[in-house]
Amino acid sequence: MNQPGNYFLIGVGVGCGIALLLASRPGRKMRAHLQKHATRGASYVQESASNLRDQAFDLARKGSEEITNQTNALAAGWEAGRRAYVKSVT
């Protein structure tokens, strides 16, 4: 547990606990408030993950297309070189 990330998470947990103890709202209202914001946060995370997934698929598709284009160009160059060699030899 000597990693800085662990200390950060412990600090966040302690801070959240203190914030709940010193909250200015009564329990029922605080729980409703936390639930509303947790739902918003979860929606935001899902939307962000969906956007990132779409971007990753788009980049993968573009990369695949570029590899195909480069492979075709290499094959065409190879074939042109082969034909030129055959023509020069005969």
PADO-649409 format. One line per field, with one value per atom (N, C-alpha, C): residue in one letter; x, y, z. Coordinates in steps of 0.05 Angstrom, whole numbers. Example, Ala and Ser with C-alpha at 12.3 -4.5 7.8 and 13.67 -1.06 7.14 Angstrom:
# residues 2
residu [A,A,A,S,S,S]
c1 [264,246,264,257,273,258]
c2 [-114,-90,-66,-45,-21,1]
c3 [156,156,156,142,143,157]
//
This chain:
# residues 90
residu [M,M,M,N,N,N,Q,Q,Q,P,P,P,G,G,G,N,N,N,Y,Y,Y,F,F,F,L,L,L,I,I,I,G,G,G,V,V,V,G,G,G,V,V,V,G,G,G,C,C,C,G,G,G,I,I,I,A,A,A,L,L,L,L,L,L,L,L,L,A,A,A,S,S,S,R,R,R,P,P,P,G,G,G,R,R,R,K,K,K,M,M,M,R,R,R,A,A,A,H,H,H,L,L,L,Q,Q,Q,K,K,K,H,H,H,A,A,A,T,T,T,R,R,R,G,G,G,A,A,A,S,S,S,Y,Y,Y,V,V,V,Q,Q,Q,E,E,E,S,S,S,A,A,A,S,S,S,N,N,N,L,L,L,R,R,R,D,D,D,Q,Q,Q,A,A,A,F,F,F,D,D,D,L,L,L,A,A,A,R,R,R,K,K,K,G,G,G,S,S,S,E,E,E,E,E,E,I,I,I,T,T,T,N,N,N,Q,Q,Q,T,T,T,N,N,N,A,A,A,L,L,L,A,A,A,A,A,A,G,G,G,W,W,W,E,E,E,A,A,A,G,G,G,R,R,R,R,R,R,A,A,A,Y,Y,Y,V,V,V,K,K,K,S,S,S,V,V,V,T,T,T]
c1 [16,0,17,40,59,56,36,33,17,25,12,-18,-26,-54,-71,-60,-75,-79,-59,-62,-83,-84,-104,-132,-136,-162,-170,-151,-157,-165,-151,-158,-185,-193,-219,-240,-236,-255,-258,-236,-238,-252,-246,-259,-289,-297,-326,-339,-326,-338,-342,-322,-324,-346,-347,-367,-395,-399,-425,-432,-412,-417,-424,-412,-417,-437,-452,-471,-492,-501,-521,-550,-554,-580,-586,-612,-619,-615,-615,-609,-624,-651,-667,-661,-659,-652,-624,-606,-578,-576,-590,-590,-602,-624,-636,-617,-604,-584,-561,-550,-528,-537,-561,-571,-574,-585,-588,-561,-542,-515,-501,-505,-493,-504,-530,-543,-533,-530,-519,-490,-475,-447,-446,-463,-463,-471,-490,-498,-475,-461,-439,-417,-411,-391,-399,-424,-434,-432,-440,-439,-411,-393,-365,-353,-359,-349,-359,-384,-396,-382,-377,-363,-334,-321,-293,-293,-313,-314,-319,-337,-342,-317,-302,-278,-257,-255,-236,-242,-268,-276,-271,-276,-271,-241,-224,-195,-186,-197,-189,-198,-221,-231,-213,-206,-189,-161,-151,-125,-126,-147,-150,-151,-166,-168,-141,-126,-99,-80,-81,-64,-71,-97,-106,-95,-98,-88,-58,-43,-14,-6,-21,-15,-20,-42,-49,-28,-19,1,28,35,59,57,34,31,32,20,21,50,64,92,109,105,119,114,88,81,93,93,104,134,148,176,182,165,168,165,145,140,163,173,196,220,225,248,245,221,217,220,210,212,242,257,285,302,295,310,303,279,271,275]
c2 [-24,0,25,23,46,62,56,70,96,118,144,142,126,124,113,95,84,106,122,144,164,169,187,176,150,138,139,134,135,164,183,211,219,208,213,201,177,164,179,187,202,229,242,268,264,243,238,233,217,211,236,253,279,296,298,314,304,278,268,274,274,280,310,326,355,366,349,357,375,394,414,405,381,370,347,343,320,294,271,245,239,241,234,251,278,296,291,286,281,256,235,210,214,230,236,252,271,288,271,253,236,217,206,187,201,226,240,245,253,259,233,212,186,176,180,172,189,215,232,223,218,209,183,164,139,143,160,166,178,197,210,189,172,151,133,124,107,121,146,161,165,172,175,149,127,101,94,100,95,112,137,155,145,137,127,101,83,59,65,84,91,102,119,131,109,90,69,51,45,29,45,71,88,88,92,91,64,43,16,12,22,19,35,60,76,63,53,39,15,-1,-24,-16,5,15,24,38,48,25,4,-19,-32,-35,-46,-29,-3,15,12,11,9,-18,-39,-66,-67,-55,-54,-39,-16,0,-15,-29,-45,-68,-81,-102,-92,-68,-56,-49,-38,-31,-55,-76,-101,-112,-112,-123,-106,-79,-62,-67,-71,-77,-103,-123,-150,-148,-134,-131,-117,-95,-81,-99,-115,-133,-154,-166,-186,-173,-149,-135,-129,-122,-115,-140,-163,-187,-200,-197,-210,-193]
c3 [0,0,0,-12,-13,-38,-54,-80,-75,-88,-85,-91,-111,-118,-95,-79,-57,-36,-31,-11,-21,-47,-58,-53,-58,-54,-25,-7,22,29,18,23,13,-11,-21,-3,6,24,50,62,87,82,60,54,50,37,32,59,76,102,119,119,134,122,96,83,90,91,99,128,145,173,177,161,163,143,130,110,121,105,113,108,99,93,112,118,134,117,131,118,93,94,71,47,51,29,19,37,29,12,20,4,-23,-25,-51,-68,-55,-70,-80,-63,-71,-93,-91,-111,-138,-137,-162,-176,-161,-172,-180,-165,-172,-199,-202,-227,-251,-246,-267,-274,-253,-257,-273,-266,-280,-309,-314,-342,-358,-345,-358,-364,-346,-350,-373,-374,-395,-422,-423,-448,-457,-439,-446,-456,-443,-451,-479,-484,-511,-532,-526,-545,-550,-529,-532,-548,-544,-559,-588,-594,-622,-635,-621,-632,-637,-618,-621,-646,-650,-673,-699,-698,-722,-729,-708,-713,-723,-712,-721,-750,-757,-785,-804,-796,-813,-816,-794,-795,-813,-811,-829,-858,-864,-891,-901,-885,-893,-898,-881,-885,-912,-918,-943,-966,-964,-986,-990,-968,-970,-981,-973,-984,-1014,-1022,-1051,-1067,-1055,-1069,-1071,-1050,-1050,-1071,-1072,-1091,-1120,-1124,-1151,-1158,-1140,-1145,-1150,-1135,-1139,-1167,-1174,-1201,-1223,-1220,-1240,-1243,-1220,-1220,-1233,-1227,-1240,-1270,-1279,-1308,-1321,-1308,-1320,-1322,-1302,-1302,-1324,-1326,-1347,-1374,-1378,-1404,-1411,-1391,-1396,-1401,-1390,-1394,-1421,-1430,-1456,-1479]
//
